[in-house]
Amino acid sequence: MRNRRAWSATRTVVAGLACGVLALALPGTHASAGAGRTAGAAHGAEQGSERSAATVIEWMRTADATIDAEAGPVPPESFIWEAYVSTAVYNAVVGIEGRFAPYKWDQRAPRTASSAAAAASAAHQVLRHHFPGAAPRLDAALTGSLAKIPDGAAEDEGVAFGKLAADHIIDLRRDDGRGASVPFPARPRPGVWRPTPPGHEPFANAWIGRLRPLLLDSPHQFRPGPPPALRSAQYAKDLNEVAAYGGRTGSQRTPEQTDTARYFTNLDLLGALGDHATRHDFGIAETARLYAAANTAQVDAVITAWDAKLHYGTWRPVTAIREADTDGNPATRPDRHWEPLLVTPAHPDYLSGHATMGGALMRALTGVLGTSRVDLHIRSSTAGTSRHYRYAHEYERDVVDARVWGGIHTRTADEVGNATGRQLAAWAMRKYFRPVP
């Protein structure tokens, strides 16, 4: 790592940095000590690649690969790690560039600091803290990123500020409920969730429903009303639709509907965001904001969905269809051998996590972009195919349908989830990641 120059003693001293005595400039200060460069020359050297979106995109790819290799989490959990990284990167970048309000932070660095170095340093620090086994690969990636940036005070200031931003997020998320033991106390009875075939696994990641949100005030802030009662017409309509269109065999589903169901099992959303930023020539601050807003909104959508799953605990279609003779509804009929197209995840039906996240993602993006034209090319890692979504409503429509056609959610769980995701993201975007003068 390059030697860091001491920052001017006239600046505000910030404790907690590991190497040397470093300080942050007061807001608006452009002086830099030890480099012998004027503020104007330093700013000029920071043009081009150093303020492009490339570093943020590369480090979000690195985050995705590191999380997958080190933790191998199920998709809802992976979004949580990605949100930690993207908020640290966002704070590191906007703390230098300005333009947008920092996330739960008020520190600033000199405008002469390298925002690219700050972004790389912040991502590296968060990932190294949570995944120490990946340290050699992460250190090599950081060296590669910094090699693209000219040596000097700007780089040193950026690296130091990135570490500070990362440490803030690490401290902010300490003891947030991640991985806590959260039991599901309800006893099996008609309408209530129980482990599903083929694995009959216990409630997976129940702790997500009690995780401290990143944006919301509490996990239940946007908890919707209850699902349809077992004896209601809506319940029967929902169940009969899944039975007809979501079965592994004998389904009324079209080949195109089957493709949609399989497509949504695992999407490369980080890649889609990076592609969008590249094609639309986003700067580094805009790109950091795009990732941070999308990831945090989706995490709080997962928390909200899991809170509802814990609170309402409704059984999955595979259980409901096989045991329809116990629901007291004359409009439903049991099929003891019914199987869904997709393997049912090990948690309740209401709310659908995918649909809730889909609504939150699209509302966050339309808020950030200022238009419903999201223009996303999204690749499905499972299906091996890509789709282009021009508008937010197209994505929301498909994610709702996909879970019904996959046989793993009722339409009400999807539609209410999607609406809830939109609602919570709209609230969050009014409070966070706002432009500043």
N, C-alpha and C positions, 0 to 999 in steps of 0.2 A: 504494500500500500504506500502511496506517495506520502512524503512528509507534509504535514499540515502547517501552514503559517499561522502565527498567533494573530488573532483579530484585534483591532484597535481597542485599547482599554477604555476608550470613551463610549463604547457601545454598551448596551444593556447586557449584563452578564447573565447567562442561563446555566444553572447548575445541572449536573447529571450527564454531561457528555464525557465519554470515556477517555479520549485522548487529548491531553494538554488542557490548557485553559482557553476555551473558545467563547466567543460572545456573539450575540445576534444584533444586527443593526436596528436602530429605532426605525419605526415605519417611515418610509420615504427617504432614508439615508442611502446614498449611493457610493460613499467612500469605501476604499479597500486598502488595508495596510499591507506593507511588505512586498507588494507586487510591482510597485512603481508604475502602475497603469492608471490612467485617468478613468473616471466613470464612463465617459463616452467611448473610450477604446475598449473597455471591458464589455460594455453592452454590445458593441459591434462584433466582438469575437464570439458573442453568444448567438448570433444569427444562424440560419441554416439548420443543419442537422441537430444541433444542440437544443433547439426549441421545437423540434418536430415531434410528431406523435410516436415515432418509431420506438423510442426507449420504453414508453409506457406499454405499448402493444407487446414488445418482446418480453417484458417482465411479467405481464399477465399470462403469456404463454408459458413462461418458466414456472409461474405459480401453479398453473393448471397441471403441468407435468410433474412438479414436485409433490403436490397434494395427492395426485393419483398414485405415484410411485411409493410414497412414504406412508400414506394413511389408507389408501384404497377405499375411501368412504363411499357410502351410497350417495346419490346425487343431492338430496337435501343437505347433508352435512358438508359436502364439498363447497356449496355456495357460501357457507359460513366462513370457511377459511379464505375464500376468494374475496369476500367482503372485507375481512381484516386487512388484506394486502391492498385492496383498491382504495380504502379510506386513508391508509397511511400514505400511499402514493399521491392521492388527491391533495392531502394537507401539505405534503412536501412541495408539490408543484405550485398550488395557489398561494402558499406562503411566500413564494418568490414572485410569481407572475401576477398575483392579484386576480382581478376579473370576477371571481366567485368567492362566496363566503366559505371559510374553512369549516370543516366538520368538527363541532364540539371542541374548538381550539381557538386561540387568539394570537399565536406566535407568528412573527414575520422574520424573514431573512432579507439581506440586501438584494436589491434587484440585480446587482452584478453577479450574484451567485448563479451557478449552472443548474437550471431546473431539471435537465436530463440527469445530471449526477445525483441530484436530490431524489428523483424518482427511482433510479436504480438502487441507491443506498437504502431508501425506505423499504422497498420490496424485499431486498436482500435481508435486511435486519429482521423483518417480521417472519419471513420464511425460516431463517436460520434459528430464530428463537423457538418456533413451534416444531421444527423438524431438524434437530441438530445432526441427525444421521446423514442429511443431505448437504452438510457444510462444504465438503470438497467441491461438489458440483456447483453450489451456489457461489462460492468464492471465485471459481473459475468464470462463472457468468458475469459476476461483478467486475472482475478484471477486464473481461472483454468489453463490457459497456464503457468503462472508464478509459479504455485505450482509444476510443473514438472521440474523446473530449480532450482538448489541449490542456497540458499541465499548467497549473497556476492557481491563483487565489480563487478564481471563480469555481473551479472544480472542487477545491478543498472546502470552500464554504458550502457548496451544494451537498457534498458527502456528509458533512457534519450536520447540516439541517435535515437531511433525509433521515439520519439516525435519530435525531430528536423527534421527528414526526412519527417514526416507527415506535419508539419507546412510549410515546403518548398513547398510541392505539393499544399497545401491549398492556399498559397499565389500565387503560379505560375498560378493557375487556377481561381483566383479571377477575376470577370468581363470578363469572356471568351465568353460571349454571350449566356450562358445557360438560356433557357426560355424566350429569348427576343421576342418581337413582330415582326414577319417577314411576311408581306402580300404577297399574290400571286396576282399580278396585271392583269394578262392576262384575256381577255374577252372570254367567251365560243364561240367557232367556231369550224368547223371541224378540228380534229387533236389536239385540245387543251383540257387539263384536266378540268374536272368539277366533283363535288361530285358524288359518285357512290352509287348504291343501295347495300344493303337495307337501310342503315342509312342516306345516302346522307350527310355525315359529311364533314366539311371543311378540308382543307389541314392540316394534323396532323404533329405536331413537325417541322414546316417549319424552325424554328430557327436552327435546326441541320445543315442546309446548309450554315449557316453563323457562326457557332461555330469556335472558334480559334482551329486549329488542334493541336494534341499532338506531331506529328512528322513532318508533312509537313509544308511548308512555308505559304501556303494559301489554302482555301477551293477549289479554282479552279486550283491549280497547275497541276493536272492530269485530268482536264476536257476533255473528249473525243470529237470528232467531232459530228455533228448532227445525229439524227436517220434517217432512210430511209424516203424519201419524200412520201407523201400520194399516189401519182400516180405512184410510182415506182413498179417494179416487186418484189423487196425484201419486201416491205411493204405488198403487197398482199400475198406473201408466208408466212410471219410471221403471219398475221391475220388469214389466212385460217387454218394454223396449230393449233392455239389456239382454233378456232371455232370447229375443228374436234376432238381434244384431250383433251380440257380443260373444256368441258361442264359438268354441274351437271348431266344431263340426256342425253341419246342418243349419248354418246361419243364413239369414237373408242379406247379409252384408255383401257389397260389390267388391271386386278386386281393388278398385280405387280406395274404397273405405278401409279395406284391410291394410293397404299401403300406408294410409294416414295413421291408423292405430299403431303400426310398428314404427313408423317414422318418429313419433314423439316419445319413444322410450328413453333416448339419450341424445341430447342436442348439444352441439358445440356453439353455445351462445357467446362465449368469450371470443371465439374466432369470428363470429358474425359482427360483433361490436368493433373489433379491430379492423375488419374489412370495410365496414361502414365509415369509420374514421379516416381510413386511407383514401377511399374513393372520393370522399367529400372534402379532402384536404384539411382536416381538423388540425389545429395546433395542439401543443402539449397540454395546455390547461383544459381545452375543450374535451380532449380525449380522456384525460384523468377524470373529469366530471362525468362523462358518459359511463365509464366503468363503475365509478363509485355510486352513482344514482341507481343504475340498473341492478347492481349486486346487492346493495343495502335494501332496496325495495323488495327484491325477491326473498331475501332472508327474512324480513319481517312478514312477508306473505306466508312463508313456510311456518314461522312461529304461530301466526294467526290460525293457519289451517290445523296445525297440530294441537293448538289450544282447543279448537272446536272438536277435534277427534277425541281428545281426552274428556271433554265436557259432555258430549252427546254419545260417543261410543257406539255408533250405529254399525250394524253388521254389513259385511260386503255382499255384493250380488251373488257370489258363488254359494254362500251360506243361505242367503234369503231365498234363492231359487230352489235349492235342494230341500229347504225346510218350509216351503210356502204353505204347507198344510197346517202350520202352527201360528201363522200371523193373524188369523181371524178375519182375513179379507177374502170375500167370496170371488173377487175378480182375479185372484192369483192362483196359479196351479203349480204344484211341485214337480220337479224333474230331478230325481235322485242322482242321475248320471251326468248332469250338465257340467261342462268345464268352460272356462273363459279362454279367449284367444291368447291373452297374455297371462303370465303368472301373476297372481294377486299379491301385491306388496303386503307386508305384515303390519297393517294398521287400519283403523276404521275407514268407513266410506266418506263420511261427511265431516269436514270439507275435503274436496279433492285438492291435494297439494299442487299438482301440475297446473290445474286450472286457476287456482288462486295466484300462483306465481306468474302465470301467463298474463292475467289481468294487471298485476302489479308491474310487471316488466313493461308492458305496452303503455300503461299510463305514465310510468316514469320516463320512458323514451319520448312520448309525445310532449311531455312537459319540458324535457331538456331540449328537444329539437324544435319545439314550437309549431309542430304540424303533425297530423295523423299519418303522413306519408313516411313510414319508418324505413323503407328501402333496405331490407335485410336479406342477405343470402345466408341461409342457415343450413349447415350440414348435420345430418343424423349419423352419429357414430355407429349406431346399431344397424340401421337400414343401409348405410353406405351411399345415401342419396342426398341431394341438396334441393332446397326449395327457395324461391324468391318471394318474400312477402312485401308487397308494396305498401299496404296500409295495415294499421294496428288491428282493425276489426277482422281482417282475414286470418291473422294468426290466432286471435282469440276464438274465432269460430272453429278452427281446426283443432285447437287443443281441447276444447269442450267435447267436440264430436269424437276425438280420438280415444278418450277414456271410456266412453260408452261403447264404441265399436271394438275396443279391446276387451270388453267384458269385465272391467274392474271397478267402474264407478257408475252410479246412477246419474242421470242428466241433472237432477236438482243439485246434487253434490258438486257437479261441475259448474253449473250456471251461477249458483249462489257463491261458489268459490271465486269465480271469475269476477263477479260484481264486487265482492268484498275486496279482492286484490286491487281493483281499480280505485275503490273508495279510499283504501288506506294509502295508496301511492299518491293520490291527489292531495290528501292531507299532508303527507310527508314532503312533497315537492313544494308546497307553499312555505315550508319551514326550513328546508335544507337545500344546499347546493344552489342558492339564489345568486344571480348576478349582483355585483356591487359596482358602484361608480368608480 
